Amino acid sequence: MRFAVTAKKNGHEVKVFLMGEAVEIENLHHEKYDVAAQVQAFCEVGGGIFACGTCLKSRNLEGSEACPLSTMIDCLKIVEWADKTVTF
């Protein structure tokens, strides 16, 4: 998320599609890294976050305002939209 925030602040268009355990991002807590603050910062600078609906459902989670439930069609649209993709 820090990379995504930095990219947005430097004028890049950024969309994030979360899959697997990454959909738990809003529930992550770490003493050193404030993940929730980074998610909020990304949203505040106009970043878009999408969360795999299947991955959410398999964890008994629902989408949220910051990470709405999304589909593979949404993921495909992001890939088609992007001129570059980065995966961590």
WODA-V272617 format. One record per pair of residues at least 4 apart in sequence whose C-alpha atoms are under 8 Angstrom apart, sorted by the first residue. I is the first residue (numbers start at 1). J is the second residue. If there is no record, write none. Layout:
i=I j=J
i=I j=J
This chain:
i=1 j=5
i=1 j=35
i=1 j=38
i=1 j=39
i=1 j=42
i=2 j=6
i=2 j=38
i=3 j=7
i=4 j=8
i=4 j=14
i=4 j=16
i=4 j=42
i=4 j=47
i=5 j=9
i=5 j=38
i=5 j=41
i=5 j=42
i=5 j=45
i=5 j=47
i=6 j=10
i=7 j=11
i=7 j=12
i=7 j=13
i=7 j=14
i=8 j=12
i=8 j=13
i=8 j=14
i=8 j=42
i=8 j=45
i=8 j=46
i=8 j=47
i=9 j=45
i=13 j=47
i=14 j=47
i=14 j=48
i=15 j=47
i=15 j=48
i=15 j=49
i=15 j=50
i=15 j=78
i=16 j=47
i=16 j=48
i=16 j=49
i=16 j=50
i=17 j=49
i=17 j=50
i=17 j=51
i=17 j=52
i=17 j=75
i=18 j=22
i=18 j=23
i=18 j=49
i=18 j=50
i=18 j=51
i=18 j=52
i=19 j=23
i=19 j=51
i=19 j=52
i=19 j=55
i=20 j=52
i=20 j=55
i=21 j=25
i=21 j=55
i=23 j=51
i=23 j=52
i=23 j=55
i=23 j=56
i=23 j=67
i=24 j=28
i=24 j=56
i=25 j=35
i=25 j=36
i=26 j=35
i=26 j=36
i=26 j=39
i=27 j=36
i=28 j=35
i=28 j=36
i=29 j=33
i=29 j=34
i=29 j=35
i=29 j=36
i=30 j=34
i=30 j=35
i=34 j=38
i=35 j=39
i=36 j=40
i=37 j=41
i=38 j=42
i=39 j=43
i=39 j=66
i=40 j=44
i=40 j=66
i=41 j=45
i=42 j=46
i=42 j=47
i=42 j=48
i=43 j=47
i=43 j=48
i=43 j=49
i=43 j=66
i=49 j=66
i=49 j=67
i=49 j=68
i=50 j=67
i=50 j=68
i=50 j=69
i=50 j=70
i=50 j=74
i=51 j=55
i=51 j=56
i=51 j=63
i=51 j=67
i=51 j=68
i=51 j=69
i=51 j=70
i=51 j=71
i=52 j=56
i=52 j=69
i=52 j=70
i=52 j=71
i=52 j=72
i=53 j=57
i=53 j=62
i=53 j=63
i=53 j=69
i=53 j=70
i=53 j=71
i=54 j=58
i=54 j=71
i=55 j=59
i=56 j=60
i=56 j=61
i=56 j=62
i=56 j=63
i=56 j=69
i=57 j=61
i=57 j=62
i=62 j=69
i=63 j=67
i=63 j=68
i=63 j=69
i=64 j=68
i=64 j=69
i=70 j=74
i=70 j=75
i=71 j=75
i=72 j=76
i=73 j=77
i=74 j=78
i=75 j=79
i=76 j=80
i=77 j=81
i=78 j=82
i=79 j=85
